[in-house]
């Protein structure tokens, strides 16, 4: 004779570890959000006026204006034409005989007060000079000198249309595959850039302390991005708390790495320009803020994966053991760490390829190359990101396993 006993249990998903664990996590996230709000108010940019750096000034001290242009033709001619950069009312004047050969590009001005006119730009052939061809669209600098004469110079290629098409393709593919969640993720990206432009950069420009500003901005981005993309739930709350804690660890590691390795950031040209024209901005602080912001993406990716893995394992568990959920999710996490760490290192190495190429032809020893500041910054950045990444896995997994307690499932008892 066979008989069985069954009870009604909800199999819709994991239940939290009583109300206590959920309340602790939610309470911590609310407290952190309050601290972030207070920090944002205290460190909010004052909006003080900062002089425009000289390379970006026009003759009157204002910002340089750029206009749309189109390459009509290019020819080789003598350098030193008086018509170079001027608005043309007729054919360009000849250059100085014997002054060398230059590329003279006739540019049609498509915007601004001289729209419809043309100008001629001269370039000496060689590395670092644009190689213009007829039909290409460019941006030209428009400057007015003290005498009121307007001059033009090459600024950059026009990239608005191809970048817009690329961005639209990116958005369409993301939304087509991830649907509403993908759309919310795109909105989160917009919020993240808004925080950087409206808060982080102006605060750093005002000379605010880099670590608090970077932490407040990063936490604000995480709250918006994680909840927008993945919804408000215990699963995403576990990932958010794990990410915030790991971010704090990354900030401490970044500070220690910069101090112990004596990294100044002055090996990078942009930092030298900031030091020259924005003397009140701390270059070391700017470097530190870059370390912290740079760790956001990889931490968010790992913690979301770990939280989702723990909840899915909990939903499928037959034993009701939180330890089993933790161990299973950690197996996935170890594989994720291994793949993400070398992805992180290779990404930084790829961004430093031109520098590494120069070192390779300079017959420098490997020790000199690795300890030079430009390379040391990337090594430190990779190490900080890797350590914070590795620590985020067990931390987030433990939080998620505590929240995602496997449901008790009915057991079938059989007796002969």
N, C-alpha and C positions, 0 to 999 in steps of 0.2 A: 504494500500500500504506500502510495506516495501522496504527500500533502505539502502545501507551501503556505507561507504567511507573507503578506505584502502590506505595506503601509503607503499612504499617499505622501509623496515628497515632491517638491518642486525641482524639476530637472532643467529649468530654463537657464541656469548659469550659476557661477560661484556666489556664495554668500559671504559677507564680510565677517571678520573675526570679532563677532560681537559688536556692540556700538562703540566700545572703547577705542579700538584701533582706528576706526574710521574717524572718530571725533578727534583723535590726536593728530592724524594727518591733515584733516581739514583745518583744525585749529592752528597748526604750524603754518599752513599755506596762507591763512588769513592774517596771521601775525607778520609773516614775511611780506605780504602785500602791503600791510600798513607801514612797515619800515621802509619799503621801497617808495611809497607815496610821500612819506615824510622826507626821505632823502632827496627825492626829485624836487620837492618844494624848496628845501634848504639849499640845494645845489643848482637851482634853475638859473640858466644864463641871464646875465644882467643886460645883455644887448648893447654893451658898450662899443663905441666905434673903434675900429682898428684900421690903421693906415694900410692901404693896398700895397703889397710888395712891389718894389720897383719894376721887376720884369713884367708885371701885369698892369702897370699904370700907363695912361696916355699922357700927352704933354701937359694937360691941366691937372694931373694927379688923380683923375677918375679912372674908372675901370675901362679896359680896352674893349672896343666894340668889334665884333666880327660880322661879316656879311657873306651872303651866298655868292659864289662865282662859278664860271664855267670856262674851261680851257678851250680857246678858239683854235690856236695853233702854237707850235713851238719851232724855233729855228736856232741855229748856231750863229753867233755874231761876236763882235768885239765887246769886251766888258767895258763898264763905265758909262753906259748911256745915261744922259741927264733925264730921260723920260722914265727911268726905272721907278716904279711905285707911284707915278703921278697919273692923274686922270687925263686921258689922251683926248685931244681935240682934232688930231690928225695922225699921220704916220709917226711912229716912234723915231726919235733922233738916234743917229749912229753913235756907237761907242768910241772909245779911244784906241786908235791903231797901236798895236803892240802891247796892249794891256792884257792880252790873253783871251782865250775863247770862253764864252759863257752861253748858257742856254737861256734864250729869251722867250718867255711864254706870254702870249697875248690872252688876257683874261677878260671875259664879259662879266660885268658886275650886275647881279640879278636882284639885289635888295639894297635898302638904305637910300640916302639922299642922292646918290649918283647912279641909281638904277638905270640901266639901259646904256651906260657909258662903258668904256673899256680902259684897262690899265695894262702895263707891261711889267712883268717881274723877271729879274735876272737871278740865275743860279750858276754857281761854279760847279761843274761836274765833279762828283766824288762821293765818298761815303757820307751818309747823313743828310744828303740833299734829295729833295723829292724828284722823282722821275715822271714828270707830267706828260700826258698824251692828250691829243685833241678829243674833246667830248667828255672829259672827266669833270666831275663836279667837286669843287673845293670850297674851303672857307678862307676868307682873306681878312686880315686885320685892317680896320679903318682908324686912322689917327689924324688929328688936326694939330698942326704945330702952332707956335706962338704967333706966327704971321697970319694964321687963318687958312693956310694951304692944307688941302687934304691929301694924305698919302696912304698907300696900300702896301701890305706885305703878306706873304704866304703864312697861313696859320696851320691848316691841316686839311686832310681830305674830308669831304662831306660823307658822313656815314649814317645820317638819319634814316633814310629809307631802308637800307639793308638791315640795320639793327632793329627797326620797327617790325619788319617782316619776320626776322628771327624771333623776336619777342612774342609776336602774335602766334607763330607756329608753336613755340614752346607752350604758350597758354592753352592753345587748342588741344595739343596732344595731352597735356596734363589733365585737362577737364574731361577729354574723351575717355581716358583710361580710368582716372580716379573719380570722375563725376563730381558730385557736390563736395566731397572731401577735398578733391583737387582744387576746386574753386575757392574753398575756404583757405586752403594752403596758400594760394596766390594772394588772397587778401592779407594773409599773415605776412607774406613777404613785403607787401606794400606798407603795412604797419611797421615792420622792422626798419625799412629804409626811412620811414617818417621819424622814428625815434632817433636814428642816427643823425639825420639832417636837422631836425628841430631841436634836439636836446644835446646829444653827445658832442657833436662837433662844435656848436657854439659854446658849450661849457668848457671844453678843452681850450678853445680859442681865448676864453676869458681867464685862463690860467687856473681853473679849478683843479683840485687834487684828482689825479687820474684814476686811482684805484676805486674810490667811492663812486665816481661818475660812471666808470665802466661797469661796475657791479650793478648800480641802479638801472642803467640802460639795458644791460644784458638780462636782468630779471624781468624788467618790463616787457622786453621782446619775448622772453620765454612764456610768460603768462598769456600774452596775446596769441603767439604762434601755436603753442601746444593746444590750448583750448579751442581756438578757431579751427584748426585742422582736424583735430581728433575728438572734439566734443567734450562736454563736462561730465566726467564720470570718475569713479574710484580708480579705474585703470589709468586714465590720463593724469589724475592727481598723484598717483604713485610715481609715474614717469617724471612729472614736474618737480616733485620733492627730491627725487634722486638727482635730477639735472641741476637744481639749485644748489644742493649740497656739493656736488662735484664741481660746480662752477666756483664755489668758494675755495675748494681745494686747489683748483687751477690758478686762482688769483694768488694764493700763498706760494705755490710752486713757481709761478712766473716772477714774483718779486724776488724769491730766493735765487732763481737762476740768473736774473739780471744783476743782482748784487754780487753773487759769488763769482760769476764769470766776467764781471766788470764790463758789461755790455753798455755802450753809450748810444748806439743807433746812428752815430755820425758817419758810418761807412756808406750810408745810403744818401744819394744826392738830394732827394726830397726833404729828408730830415735836416740836411745842411741848409737848405733854403729856408726851412722853418726857423732854424736857429739864427739865421742871418737877419730875417725880416720880422720874426715874431719872437723876440728875445724873452718875453715873459712866459712862453710856453715851454714846459719841461719836455725835452726830447726823450729822456728816460721814461717819463710818465706816459708819453705818447706811445713809446715802444711797449710798455706794460699794458696799456689799454688795447693795443693791437693783439697782444698775446691772449688777453681775456676774451675779446670779441671773436677772435679766430677759433677759439675752442667751442663756441656755441653749437655750430652745425653738427660736428661729429658727436658731441655729447648728447644732443637731442635725438639724433638718429639711433644711438645705442640704447638709450634709456627707454624710448618708445618701444623698440623691439623687445627689450627684456620684459617690460611690463605686459605687453601683449602676449608674449610667450608664456609667462607665468599664469595669466588668466585663462589662456586656452588650455594649458595643461591641467589647471584646476578644474575646468569644466569637464574634461575628459577623464579625470582621475576616478578610479574605482575604490581606492583605499581611504580617501578622506584625509590623507597625510599632507600637512604643509611642508614637511621635510622632503617628501617625494617631489612636490612641486618645485621647491627650491633647487634640489639637486638636478632635476631634469632641465630647468631653465638655465642653470649654470653651464650645463653641457653645451647648450646652444650659444650661451654668452661667450664661452671660451673660443668657439669657432669664430664668432663675430669679432672678438678682440684680435685674433690672429689676422683676419682679413683686413680689418679696419686700420690696424697699426701700420702695416706695410703700405696700405693705400695712402695714409696720412704722410708717411715719410717720402714716398715716391712723388706725391703732389708737391711737397716743398722742394724736393730735389729738381723736379721739372721746372719750377719757377726760377731756379738758380742755375739752369744750364748755361746761359751765356757767361756767367761768372766762372763756373767750373771749367768752361772751355778756355777762357783766358788763363786760368791757373795751369791748365794742362800744357799750354805751349810756353809757359814761362819757366819751365824746369824747376818749379818749386817742389819742395819735399812734401809728402803727404801730411806730416805733422804740421808744417806751416800752413798748408791749405785748410786743414780742419780747425785750427785754432785762430785763423784770421777772423776778424769780427763779422764780416759779411756772411761767412759760412757758419760761424758759431751761433749767430742769431737763429738761423734755420735749424741747426741741431737742437738748440735750446727750445725752440718752438715745437719741434717734433717730440722732444722728450716730455715737455710739459703736457702736450696734448695726449701723448700715449699713456702717461701715468694717470692723468685725470680720467681718461677713457677706461683704463683697466680697473680703477677703483669704483667707477660708476656702475659697473656690471653687478658685483655682489651687493652693493648698497641698494640699487634699484630693485634687484631681484628679491632681496629680503623684504623690502617694503611691499612689493606687489604680492609676494607669497603670504604675507600677513593679512593683506586685505582680501585676497582671492582664495578664501578657504574652500576646499573642494566640498561639494554638497554630499550629504549622506545618501547613499543609494540603497535601494531595497536589496536585501540578500535573499537568494533563493535557497531554501534548505530542503534537501531531499533525503528521504530515509526509505530503505527497502523494507 
